[in-house]
């Protein structure tokens, strides 16, 4: 049977949302400091370097799902992208992954130095919370819950915990549960925060949040396994970042093997879409994200 | 680092809270590739469920069928493949509906419910049409039918959702698993209510006879071509019969079981239910069955044309009306019946079935010899009605003259002896001469020898034979019968004058263990020239 000529809701949504999102990312940058121009440039480069913007788009889509005010979900989306950008800067540092390329460009610490890169990351995190705490067209309780979600994603139980565990791990002795603990925090947590934050901006109920969380957890793990597969098989030029970095480290692709990893990605994506089914047709954009993750090449 | 197997990875990821969706995850598997491929399992499972339902209906309506795994398996296989085109067509329609659906969740659930309903309809409707008397153990088939209906419903729903998602990326709403469970439970309850509590026709009160002192002997001679000048060896019989009182009717084309059941029951085939060689035997099955609801197009038409099914002989279970020997036995008049089509055991009646006579016969001559031997062995006197069916001349209709002459002489000797006893008022003799393969314009005849009567000839109907015989034996005629006693064929005042409303339907007693399988019976019939 030939592939049907279906519209692809996420692609349509991304095409219509990305221009305004890019503007918001740019507009929301911390005011340039005359005393630290290099820091301001580093912050700008960290945020505005070309990326897929998956996480903010997820936040926007979740907001649209619950009919959140565009300004509110847009603010959450920007905050999420700032946190993501900060996590990438930190992840690339010599004390961490010591990466050389990110998003097709030299990593931030190679351009601006380690100290500036670290400061830019801290500034981005602070800016993210500042924006979330002042999200327009939301109640104080909503803002508080969004901040809470973002904190949990990036903090000692989220990205930081995942990164710490990753650094401390013995690559040869990692079990599946260890890897999951690392990556659900490093990658999955921000996906969960994005989707929940976007939905919270629209006042989503607990059942909706539960479905979205299940969706994001499965999607996040699928994303990570895909990332591991691309790291094994992709080229630096196509990926826009260093590849084969994890050859000496345990990851899902090496733990499961390539064929099983691909199978698990499919099943995780199926589960993620299935988790959205109680939300019906209005979740079409998020559901289509599964296809995007499956087909991703970078 | 030890590589983790796929199964192990799945298990451990599930423990960590992954791979659990709100609806069946597999619904979306092929949909990701842009295909509604789940309609293939829907087609297969629906065809399987329909076949199971039809087989369950046959098991409910055909005593002994469910006890033969080979028969069940063969019929299931046939019907599964027969149902595939229909389910594929329906799946195609559903696919179109899924493409257009703006509310796939509700539509998919409706489609699933319809599939489950259709499965139960085939089971209940099939069993309902095949038998009025469903044995309790037949309800055990409700388990596989219910499971199959559930599978069909869920696969149809999943297929619909997958297709809808593949085309429109529209997700279903809340899962509807319990709806199907409720539907299946409803179906089983409906089956129990409709089949189990169906009012069974009460056996009619046995007619009160006024037994006569003389027994009635009925000799049924098939293939007696009295109207054909070329038929050899029957001049003696012809000469004998013209001395009796003859009732005639225009013969009609038919096959032996149908024509002789008209005579035995006093009803046309539309009432007694024995129509030709009405059963069909699917290739690979040892048993013939009546096609259940919705399968006649395949079992009666397509499969025989493709040599995947053949006609099978009827059995007593096919007959819905009582034969005259059964009525007599029910009325307390001892009866003997040898060799009749569609006959079977009956309380109070000594019955030798057609298949048992034919089983040991190598041709028409030996078939008649066996029938006459069994008849003589059983008629020890005292029976109110004794009857024998002689198929030899019909079997030998295309045989060489010498063998046919021998068979005719054998019949002649038998009839001559019986006529002499009848003339001596030791018995009443009724000779039924109805050719199963009559020439155009041929006649069927009922020739009566009842003491010394003036020779005469009158027109009667074939259906008059049974009530006439019964009335002569002292059994009140049933007013609901198509046939009526032909009083003109008998001495005045010799027939029972009282009547009864009905003899009632034939409610079959439990089927006995077959001494000869349908397949063997079929082969024997073929070897004797039937079913050609």
HADDOCK unambig.tbl for C-alpha pairs under 7 A between the chains (distance, minus, plus):
assign (segid A and resid 1 and name CA) (segid B and resid 35 and name CA) 6.60 0.50 0.50
assign (segid A and resid 3 and name CA) (segid B and resid 34 and name CA) 5.09 0.50 0.50
assign (segid A and resid 3 and name CA) (segid B and resid 35 and name CA) 6.52 0.50 0.50
assign (segid A and resid 4 and name CA) (segid B and resid 34 and name CA) 6.18 0.50 0.50
assign (segid A and resid 4 and name CA) (segid B and resid 167 and name CA) 6.25 0.50 0.50
assign (segid A and resid 6 and name CA) (segid B and resid 167 and name CA) 5.41 0.50 0.50
assign (segid A and resid 6 and name CA) (segid B and resid 168 and name CA) 6.06 0.50 0.50
assign (segid A and resid 172 and name CA) (segid B and resid 1 and name CA) 5.14 0.50 0.50
assign (segid A and resid 173 and name CA) (segid B and resid 1 and name CA) 6.26 0.50 0.50
assign (segid A and resid 218 and name CA) (segid B and resid 18 and name CA) 5.80 0.50 0.50
assign (segid A and resid 218 and name CA) (segid B and resid 19 and name CA) 6.79 0.50 0.50
assign (segid A and resid 255 and name CA) (segid B and resid 2 and name CA) 6.91 0.50 0.50
assign (segid A and resid 255 and name CA) (segid B and resid 3 and name CA) 4.81 0.50 0.50
assign (segid A and resid 255 and name CA) (segid B and resid 4 and name CA) 5.94 0.50 0.50
assign (segid A and resid 256 and name CA) (segid B and resid 3 and name CA) 5.51 0.50 0.50
assign (segid A and resid 256 and name CA) (segid B and resid 4 and name CA) 5.17 0.50 0.50
assign (segid A and resid 256 and name CA) (segid B and resid 5 and name CA) 6.47 0.50 0.50
assign (segid A and resid 256 and name CA) (segid B and resid 6 and name CA) 6.89 0.50 0.50
assign (segid A and resid 257 and name CA) (segid B and resid 3 and name CA) 6.79 0.50 0.50
assign (segid A and resid 260 and name CA) (segid B and resid 6 and name CA) 5.61 0.50 0.50
assign (segid A and resid 267 and name CA) (segid B and resid 19 and name CA) 6.70 0.50 0.50
assign (segid A and resid 268 and name CA) (segid B and resid 19 and name CA) 5.50 0.50 0.50
assign (segid A and resid 270 and name CA) (segid B and resid 25 and name CA) 5.50 0.50 0.50
assign (segid A and resid 270 and name CA) (segid B and resid 28 and name CA) 5.78 0.50 0.50
assign (segid A and resid 270 and name CA) (segid B and resid 29 and name CA) 6.17 0.50 0.50
assign (segid A and resid 271 and name CA) (segid B and resid 19 and name CA) 5.03 0.50 0.50
assign (segid A and resid 271 and name CA) (segid B and resid 20 and name CA) 5.70 0.50 0.50
assign (segid A and resid 271 and name CA) (segid B and resid 21 and name CA) 4.71 0.50 0.50
assign (segid A and resid 271 and name CA) (segid B and resid 25 and name CA) 5.38 0.50 0.50
assign (segid A and resid 272 and name CA) (segid B and resid 21 and name CA) 6.52 0.50 0.50
assign (segid A and resid 274 and name CA) (segid B and resid 21 and name CA) 4.56 0.50 0.50
assign (segid A and resid 274 and name CA) (segid B and resid 22 and name CA) 5.31 0.50 0.50
assign (segid A and resid 274 and name CA) (segid B and resid 23 and name CA) 5.38 0.50 0.50
assign (segid A and resid 274 and name CA) (segid B and resid 24 and name CA) 6.80 0.50 0.50
assign (segid A and resid 274 and name CA) (segid B and resid 25 and name CA) 5.52 0.50 0.50
assign (segid A and resid 275 and name CA) (segid B and resid 21 and name CA) 4.23 0.50 0.50
assign (segid A and resid 275 and name CA) (segid B and resid 22 and name CA) 4.55 0.50 0.50
assign (segid A and resid 277 and name CA) (segid B and resid 22 and name CA) 6.24 0.50 0.50
assign (segid A and resid 277 and name CA) (segid B and resid 23 and name CA) 6.64 0.50 0.50
assign (segid A and resid 277 and name CA) (segid B and resid 171 and name CA) 5.40 0.50 0.50
assign (segid A and resid 277 and name CA) (segid B and resid 172 and name CA) 5.22 0.50 0.50
assign (segid A and resid 277 and name CA) (segid B and resid 173 and name CA) 5.36 0.50 0.50
assign (segid A and resid 277 and name CA) (segid B and resid 174 and name CA) 6.63 0.50 0.50
assign (segid A and resid 278 and name CA) (segid B and resid 22 and name CA) 6.74 0.50 0.50
assign (segid A and resid 278 and name CA) (segid B and resid 172 and name CA) 6.80 0.50 0.50
assign (segid A and resid 278 and name CA) (segid B and resid 173 and name CA) 4.45 0.50 0.50
assign (segid A and resid 278 and name CA) (segid B and resid 174 and name CA) 4.52 0.50 0.50
assign (segid A and resid 279 and name CA) (segid B and resid 173 and name CA) 5.95 0.50 0.50
assign (segid A and resid 280 and name CA) (segid B and resid 170 and name CA) 6.96 0.50 0.50
assign (segid A and resid 280 and name CA) (segid B and resid 171 and name CA) 4.81 0.50 0.50
assign (segid A and resid 280 and name CA) (segid B and resid 172 and name CA) 5.02 0.50 0.50
assign (segid A and resid 280 and name CA) (segid B and resid 173 and name CA) 4.43 0.50 0.50
assign (segid A and resid 281 and name CA) (segid B and resid 170 and name CA) 4.66 0.50 0.50
assign (segid A and resid 281 and name CA) (segid B and resid 171 and name CA) 4.91 0.50 0.50
assign (segid A and resid 281 and name CA) (segid B and resid 172 and name CA) 6.85 0.50 0.50
assign (segid A and resid 284 and name CA) (segid B and resid 169 and name CA) 5.80 0.50 0.50
assign (segid A and resid 284 and name CA) (segid B and resid 170 and name CA) 5.80 0.50 0.50
assign (segid A and resid 284 and name CA) (segid B and resid 171 and name CA) 6.53 0.50 0.50
assign (segid A and resid 291 and name CA) (segid B and resid 32 and name CA) 6.65 0.50 0.50
